[in-house]
Amino acid sequence: MGTAAPGCAPGKAWRVFAPSTEIWFPAALQCEIMPPRIAIPLPHSSDSDYAERAISQYERAVTLGGGQAVRVRLDQATGELRKVIERCDGVLLPGSKADVDPAKFNAARSEHTAAADPRRDAVDDLLLEDAYRLRKPVLGICYGLQTLNVYRAGSLIQHIPDFLPEETRGRVNHEAGGKVAVAHAVEIKAGSGLAKIVDADSGGRRHLVVPVNSSHHQSAHVIGDGLRIVARCPDDEIIEALEGTAPGHFVLAVQWHPERSVDGDASSRAIFRAFVDAACR
């Protein structure tokens, strides 16, 4: 049985060593033989029932996209975490029932802000440090968008109803929850990486409005370094997606939950497929 050459660069030919020969495979075939490993931290450190229930949806979506999901436990020592992380090809930051500690973006705590999860935040920071250093692809979902934005020195709206003016406050229920398949629409910026993913036929050139689910009461406010806004809710202008600005580095974060809708929604499947494909390169 052959083994992959250590340190083989993503997107290049992939070499397999047999006892008496060497066989080279193109990168596309590499991903079929050995799917890219996608690190997913457990969503929460203290509510194991919630964490187990939630992470299984992300794992399934990654598998459907062609990747291999790797659970990252939150109770490991930093050295052990780094060993797990370095063997992964991409990072998926999932949702959480926690809220980011507002002290991390120099804000006073709102009465509506949920308890922070320091273990989850520490693991997210390690994953993002590795991903940015080695240009591994990143996909943030809901809370994952928020931790990404704060990691990049951005800030958050701590409670959307307190932020919005009265005339738009009741137009959308961003906290609709998992039982509501479509909570509101999202307007995606033409020409963005996200538009090219969900509208591949036009190359992302068309004006797009897509239906999404929603389970959040916070959102991005000041945008972090190296990120840009690529989608908003047209009813109240709440930020719904960010992407990285560095050429050749896949960084995408959405405020909705595409892992919940992969079976019936082509756009959701396309997001995971694009993310896994980026981990192959």
C-alpha positions as a Markdown table, in Angstrom:
| # | Residue | x | y | z |
|---|---|---|---|---|
| 1 | Met | 0.0 | 0.0 | 0.0 |
| 2 | Gly | 1.5 | 3.3 | -1.0 |
| 3 | Thr | 1.8 | 6.4 | 1.1 |
| 4 | Ala | 1.6 | 10.1 | 0.2 |
| 5 | Ala | 4.9 | 12.0 | 0.0 |
| 6 | Pro | 5.3 | 14.1 | 3.1 |
| 7 | Gly | 4.8 | 17.9 | 2.6 |
| 8 | Cys | 3.4 | 17.5 | -0.9 |
| 9 | Ala | 2.1 | 21.0 | -1.9 |
| 10 | Pro | -1.7 | 21.3 | -2.4 |
| 11 | Gly | -2.6 | 21.6 | -6.0 |
| 12 | Lys | 0.5 | 19.9 | -7.3 |
| 13 | Ala | 1.0 | 16.4 | -8.5 |
| 14 | Trp | 0.8 | 13.8 | -5.7 |
| 15 | Arg | 3.3 | 11.1 | -5.4 |
| 16 | Val | 2.6 | 7.6 | -4.0 |
| 17 | Phe | 5.5 | 5.3 | -3.0 |
| 18 | Ala | 5.2 | 1.6 | -3.5 |
| 19 | Pro | 8.0 | -0.8 | -2.5 |
| 20 | Ser | 9.7 | -0.7 | -5.9 |
| 21 | Thr | 8.2 | 2.2 | -7.8 |
| 22 | Glu | 6.8 | 5.7 | -7.6 |
| 23 | Ile | 3.4 | 6.7 | -9.1 |
| 24 | Trp | 2.4 | 10.3 | -9.7 |
| 25 | Phe | -1.3 | 11.4 | -9.6 |
| 26 | Pro | -2.7 | 14.8 | -10.7 |
| 27 | Ala | -4.1 | 16.9 | -7.9 |
| 28 | Ala | -7.8 | 16.3 | -8.9 |
| 29 | Leu | -7.3 | 12.6 | -8.5 |
| 30 | Gln | -5.5 | 13.2 | -5.2 |
| 31 | Cys | -8.7 | 14.5 | -3.7 |
| 32 | Glu | -10.7 | 11.5 | -4.8 |
| 33 | Ile | -8.1 | 9.1 | -3.3 |
| 34 | Met | -7.5 | 11.1 | -0.1 |
| 35 | Pro | -10.2 | 13.8 | 0.5 |
| 36 | Pro | -8.9 | 17.0 | 2.1 |
| 37 | Arg | -9.1 | 17.0 | 5.9 |
| 38 | Ile | -11.4 | 19.7 | 7.3 |
| 39 | Ala | -10.9 | 20.7 | 10.9 |
| 40 | Ile | -14.2 | 21.5 | 12.7 |
| 41 | Pro | -14.0 | 22.5 | 16.4 |
| 42 | Leu | -16.8 | 21.2 | 18.6 |
| 43 | Pro | -19.4 | 24.0 | 18.7 |
| 44 | His | -19.5 | 24.3 | 22.5 |
| 45 | Ser | -17.2 | 23.3 | 25.4 |
| 46 | Ser | -19.8 | 22.7 | 28.2 |
| 47 | Asp | -23.0 | 21.6 | 26.5 |
| 48 | Ser | -22.1 | 18.3 | 25.0 |
| 49 | Asp | -25.6 | 17.3 | 23.8 |
| 50 | Tyr | -25.9 | 20.6 | 21.8 |
| 51 | Ala | -22.3 | 20.2 | 20.5 |
| 52 | Glu | -22.8 | 16.6 | 19.3 |
| 53 | Arg | -26.2 | 17.5 | 17.7 |
| 54 | Ala | -24.8 | 20.5 | 15.9 |
| 55 | Ile | -21.4 | 19.2 | 14.7 |
| 56 | Ser | -23.0 | 16.2 | 13.0 |
| 57 | Gln | -24.7 | 18.5 | 10.5 |
| 58 | Tyr | -21.4 | 20.2 | 9.6 |
| 59 | Glu | -19.6 | 16.9 | 9.2 |
| 60 | Arg | -22.3 | 15.6 | 6.9 |
| 61 | Ala | -22.1 | 18.7 | 4.7 |
| 62 | Val | -18.4 | 18.5 | 4.5 |
| 63 | Thr | -18.6 | 14.8 | 3.5 |
| 64 | Leu | -21.2 | 15.6 | 0.8 |
| 65 | Gly | -18.8 | 18.3 | -0.5 |
| 66 | Gly | -16.1 | 15.7 | -0.9 |
| 67 | Gly | -14.1 | 16.3 | 2.3 |
| 68 | Gln | -13.2 | 14.4 | 5.4 |
| 69 | Ala | -14.4 | 16.1 | 8.6 |
| 70 | Val | -12.0 | 16.1 | 11.5 |
| 71 | Arg | -13.4 | 16.9 | 14.9 |
| 72 | Val | -11.3 | 19.2 | 17.0 |
| 73 | Arg | -11.9 | 18.7 | 20.8 |
| 74 | Leu | -11.8 | 21.8 | 22.9 |
| 75 | Asp | -10.3 | 20.2 | 26.0 |
| 76 | Gln | -6.9 | 19.4 | 24.6 |
| 77 | Ala | -3.6 | 21.1 | 25.5 |
| 78 | Thr | -2.3 | 23.6 | 23.0 |
| 79 | Gly | 0.5 | 21.3 | 21.9 |
| 80 | Glu | -1.9 | 18.5 | 21.1 |
| 81 | Leu | -4.3 | 20.9 | 19.3 |
| 82 | Arg | -1.4 | 22.1 | 17.1 |
| 83 | Lys | -0.6 | 18.5 | 16.1 |
| 84 | Val | -4.3 | 17.9 | 15.0 |
| 85 | Ile | -4.5 | 21.3 | 13.3 |
| 86 | Glu | -1.3 | 20.9 | 11.2 |
| 87 | Arg | -2.6 | 17.7 | 9.7 |
| 88 | Cys | -5.7 | 19.4 | 8.3 |
| 89 | Asp | -6.1 | 21.1 | 5.0 |
| 90 | Gly | -9.0 | 23.5 | 5.8 |
| 91 | Val | -10.9 | 25.1 | 8.6 |
| 92 | Leu | -14.7 | 25.2 | 9.2 |
| 93 | Leu | -15.8 | 27.4 | 12.1 |
| 94 | Pro | -19.3 | 26.3 | 13.1 |
| 95 | Gly | -22.1 | 28.0 | 14.9 |
| 96 | Ser | -22.4 | 28.1 | 18.7 |
| 97 | Lys | -24.9 | 29.0 | 21.5 |
| 98 | Ala | -22.2 | 31.2 | 23.0 |
| 99 | Asp | -21.4 | 34.8 | 22.1 |
| 100 | Val | -18.0 | 36.3 | 21.6 |
| 101 | Asp | -16.7 | 38.1 | 24.7 |
| 102 | Pro | -17.2 | 41.8 | 23.9 |
| 103 | Ala | -14.0 | 42.6 | 25.7 |
| 104 | Lys | -12.3 | 41.1 | 22.7 |
| 105 | Phe | -13.5 | 44.1 | 20.6 |
| 106 | Asn | -13.3 | 46.7 | 23.4 |
| 107 | Ala | -17.1 | 47.0 | 24.0 |
| 108 | Ala | -19.2 | 47.0 | 27.1 |
| 109 | Arg | -21.3 | 43.9 | 27.5 |
| 110 | Ser | -24.9 | 44.1 | 26.4 |
| 111 | Glu | -27.5 | 42.6 | 28.7 |
| 112 | His | -28.5 | 40.4 | 25.8 |
| 113 | Thr | -25.1 | 39.0 | 25.2 |
| 114 | Ala | -24.8 | 35.3 | 26.1 |
| 115 | Ala | -22.0 | 33.8 | 28.1 |
| 116 | Ala | -18.7 | 33.5 | 26.2 |
| 117 | Asp | -17.0 | 30.1 | 25.6 |
| 118 | Pro | -13.3 | 30.8 | 26.2 |
| 119 | Arg | -12.2 | 27.2 | 25.2 |
| 120 | Arg | -14.0 | 27.5 | 21.9 |
| 121 | Asp | -12.6 | 30.9 | 21.2 |
| 122 | Ala | -9.1 | 29.8 | 22.0 |
| 123 | Val | -9.4 | 26.9 | 19.5 |
| 124 | Asp | -10.9 | 29.1 | 16.9 |
| 125 | Asp | -7.9 | 31.5 | 17.3 |
| 126 | Leu | -5.4 | 28.6 | 16.9 |
| 127 | Leu | -7.2 | 27.4 | 13.8 |
| 128 | Leu | -7.3 | 30.8 | 12.2 |
| 129 | Glu | -3.6 | 31.5 | 13.1 |
| 130 | Asp | -2.6 | 28.3 | 11.3 |
| 131 | Ala | -5.0 | 29.0 | 8.3 |
| 132 | Tyr | -3.7 | 32.5 | 7.7 |
| 133 | Arg | -0.1 | 31.5 | 8.1 |
| 134 | Leu | -0.3 | 28.6 | 5.7 |
| 135 | Arg | -3.2 | 30.0 | 3.5 |
| 136 | Lys | -5.5 | 27.2 | 4.3 |
| 137 | Pro | -9.1 | 27.8 | 3.2 |
| 138 | Val | -11.6 | 29.0 | 5.9 |
| 139 | Leu | -15.4 | 28.7 | 6.0 |
| 140 | Gly | -17.1 | 30.4 | 8.9 |
| 141 | Ile | -20.8 | 29.8 | 9.6 |
| 142 | Cys | -22.9 | 32.0 | 11.9 |
| 143 | Tyr | -20.8 | 32.3 | 15.1 |
| 144 | Gly | -17.9 | 31.3 | 12.9 |
| 145 | Leu | -18.3 | 34.5 | 10.9 |
| 146 | Gln | -18.3 | 36.5 | 14.2 |
| 147 | Thr | -15.2 | 34.9 | 15.6 |
| 148 | Leu | -13.4 | 35.3 | 12.3 |
| 149 | Asn | -14.3 | 39.0 | 12.1 |
| 150 | Val | -13.2 | 39.6 | 15.7 |
| 151 | Tyr | -10.0 | 37.7 | 15.1 |
| 152 | Arg | -9.3 | 40.1 | 12.2 |
| 153 | Ala | -9.8 | 43.1 | 14.6 |
| 154 | Gly | -13.4 | 43.7 | 13.7 |
| 155 | Ser | -16.4 | 44.2 | 16.0 |
| 156 | Leu | -19.9 | 42.9 | 16.5 |
| 157 | Ile | -23.4 | 44.2 | 16.9 |
| 158 | Gln | -24.3 | 42.5 | 20.2 |
| 159 | His | -28.1 | 42.5 | 19.8 |
| 160 | Ile | -29.6 | 43.3 | 16.4 |
| 161 | Pro | -32.9 | 44.7 | 17.7 |
| 162 | Asp | -31.1 | 47.2 | 19.9 |
| 163 | Phe | -29.0 | 48.3 | 16.9 |
| 164 | Leu | -31.7 | 48.8 | 14.2 |
| 165 | Pro | -33.9 | 51.9 | 13.9 |
| 166 | Glu | -37.5 | 51.4 | 14.9 |
| 167 | Glu | -38.7 | 51.4 | 11.3 |
| 168 | Thr | -36.7 | 48.4 | 10.3 |
| 169 | Arg | -36.5 | 46.5 | 13.7 |
| 170 | Gly | -39.4 | 44.2 | 13.1 |
| 171 | Arg | -39.0 | 43.4 | 9.4 |
| 172 | Val | -36.9 | 40.3 | 9.8 |
| 173 | Asn | -36.6 | 37.8 | 12.6 |
| 174 | His | -32.9 | 36.9 | 12.6 |
| 175 | Glu | -33.5 | 34.5 | 15.5 |
| 176 | Ala | -36.1 | 32.5 | 13.6 |
| 177 | Gly | -34.3 | 29.2 | 14.4 |
| 178 | Gly | -33.7 | 25.8 | 12.8 |
| 179 | Lys | -37.4 | 24.9 | 12.3 |
| 180 | Val | -37.8 | 27.8 | 9.9 |
| 181 | Ala | -36.5 | 26.8 | 6.5 |
| 182 | Val | -36.6 | 30.4 | 5.0 |
| 183 | Ala | -36.3 | 33.3 | 7.4 |
| 184 | His | -35.5 | 36.1 | 5.0 |
| 185 | Ala | -33.6 | 36.9 | 1.8 |
| 186 | Val | -29.9 | 37.7 | 1.3 |
| 187 | Glu | -28.6 | 40.0 | -1.4 |
| 188 | Ile | -25.2 | 38.9 | -2.7 |
| 189 | Lys | -22.8 | 41.4 | -4.3 |
| 190 | Ala | -22.3 | 40.8 | -8.0 |
| 191 | Gly | -18.7 | 39.8 | -8.9 |
| 192 | Ser | -17.9 | 38.6 | -5.4 |
| 193 | Gly | -16.4 | 35.2 | -4.7 |
| 194 | Leu | -19.6 | 34.1 | -3.1 |
| 195 | Ala | -21.6 | 35.2 | -6.1 |
| 196 | Lys | -19.4 | 33.1 | -8.4 |
| 197 | Ile | -19.9 | 30.1 | -6.1 |
| 198 | Val | -23.7 | 30.2 | -6.0 |
| 199 | Asp | -24.2 | 31.5 | -9.5 |
| 200 | Ala | -21.5 | 29.7 | -11.5 |
| 201 | Asp | -23.5 | 29.8 | -14.7 |
| 202 | Ser | -23.1 | 33.6 | -15.0 |
| 203 | Gly | -19.7 | 33.7 | -13.4 |
| 204 | Gly | -21.2 | 35.7 | -10.5 |
| 205 | Arg | -22.1 | 38.6 | -12.7 |
| 206 | Arg | -25.8 | 38.7 | -12.0 |
| 207 | His | -27.6 | 40.5 | -9.1 |
| 208 | Leu | -28.6 | 37.7 | -6.7 |
| 209 | Val | -31.2 | 37.5 | -4.0 |
| 210 | Val | -31.4 | 34.1 | -2.3 |
| 211 | Pro | -33.5 | 32.8 | 0.5 |
| 212 | Val | -31.8 | 31.7 | 3.7 |
| 213 | Asn | -32.5 | 30.4 | 7.2 |
| 214 | Ser | -31.4 | 32.4 | 10.3 |
| 215 | Ser | -30.5 | 31.7 | 13.9 |
| 216 | His | -28.5 | 34.7 | 15.3 |
| 217 | His | -29.0 | 37.8 | 17.3 |
| 218 | Gln | -25.5 | 39.2 | 16.7 |
| 219 | Ser | -23.8 | 40.2 | 13.4 |
| 220 | Ala | -20.6 | 41.9 | 12.1 |
| 221 | His | -20.3 | 45.6 | 12.7 |
| 222 | Val | -16.9 | 47.1 | 11.9 |
| 223 | Ile | -15.3 | 44.8 | 9.4 |
| 224 | Gly | -12.0 | 43.1 | 10.2 |
| 225 | Asp | -8.7 | 43.6 | 8.4 |
| 226 | Gly | -8.5 | 41.7 | 5.0 |
| 227 | Leu | -12.3 | 41.1 | 4.9 |
| 228 | Arg | -15.1 | 42.7 | 2.9 |
| 229 | Ile | -18.8 | 42.6 | 2.9 |
| 230 | Val | -20.3 | 40.5 | 0.1 |
| 231 | Ala | -24.0 | 40.0 | 1.3 |
| 232 | Arg | -26.6 | 41.9 | 3.3 |
| 233 | Cys | -30.2 | 41.3 | 4.3 |
| 234 | Pro | -32.0 | 43.8 | 2.0 |
| 235 | Asp | -34.8 | 44.4 | 4.5 |
| 236 | Asp | -32.6 | 45.9 | 7.2 |
| 237 | Glu | -29.0 | 46.0 | 5.8 |
| 238 | Ile | -27.6 | 43.5 | 8.4 |
| 239 | Ile | -24.4 | 42.0 | 7.2 |
| 240 | Glu | -24.8 | 38.4 | 6.1 |
| 241 | Ala | -21.5 | 37.4 | 4.5 |
| 242 | Leu | -17.9 | 38.3 | 4.4 |
| 243 | Glu | -15.0 | 37.1 | 2.3 |
| 244 | Gly | -11.2 | 37.6 | 2.3 |
| 245 | Thr | -9.5 | 40.1 | 0.1 |
| 246 | Ala | -6.1 | 38.3 | -0.3 |
| 247 | Pro | -5.9 | 36.8 | -3.8 |
| 248 | Gly | -5.6 | 33.0 | -3.8 |
| 249 | His | -6.7 | 32.5 | -0.2 |
| 250 | Phe | -10.2 | 31.2 | 0.2 |
| 251 | Val | -11.9 | 32.9 | 3.2 |
| 252 | Leu | -15.7 | 32.9 | 3.3 |
| 253 | Ala | -18.1 | 33.4 | 6.1 |
| 254 | Val | -21.9 | 33.4 | 6.1 |
| 255 | Gln | -24.3 | 34.4 | 8.8 |
| 256 | Trp | -26.9 | 31.7 | 7.9 |
| 257 | His | -26.6 | 27.9 | 8.2 |
| 258 | Pro | -26.0 | 26.2 | 4.8 |
| 259 | Glu | -25.3 | 22.9 | 6.5 |
| 260 | Arg | -29.0 | 22.7 | 7.4 |
| 261 | Ser | -30.1 | 23.0 | 3.8 |
| 262 | Val | -27.6 | 21.0 | 1.7 |
| 263 | Asp | -30.2 | 18.4 | 0.7 |
| 264 | Gly | -32.7 | 20.8 | -0.9 |
| 265 | Asp | -30.7 | 23.9 | -1.8 |
| 266 | Ala | -28.1 | 24.0 | -4.6 |
| 267 | Ser | -26.5 | 27.2 | -3.3 |
| 268 | Ser | -25.8 | 25.5 | 0.1 |
| 269 | Arg | -24.2 | 22.5 | -1.6 |
| 270 | Ala | -22.1 | 24.8 | -3.8 |
| 271 | Ile | -20.6 | 26.6 | -0.8 |
| 272 | Phe | -19.3 | 23.4 | 0.7 |
| 273 | Arg | -18.1 | 22.1 | -2.6 |
| 274 | Ala | -16.2 | 25.3 | -3.3 |
| 275 | Phe | -14.7 | 25.2 | 0.2 |
| 276 | Val | -13.6 | 21.6 | -0.1 |
| 277 | Asp | -12.3 | 22.2 | -3.7 |
| 278 | Ala | -10.1 | 25.0 | -2.3 |
| 279 | Ala | -8.7 | 22.6 | 0.3 |
| 280 | Cys | -7.5 | 20.4 | -2.6 |
| 281 | Arg | -5.5 | 23.1 | -4.3 |
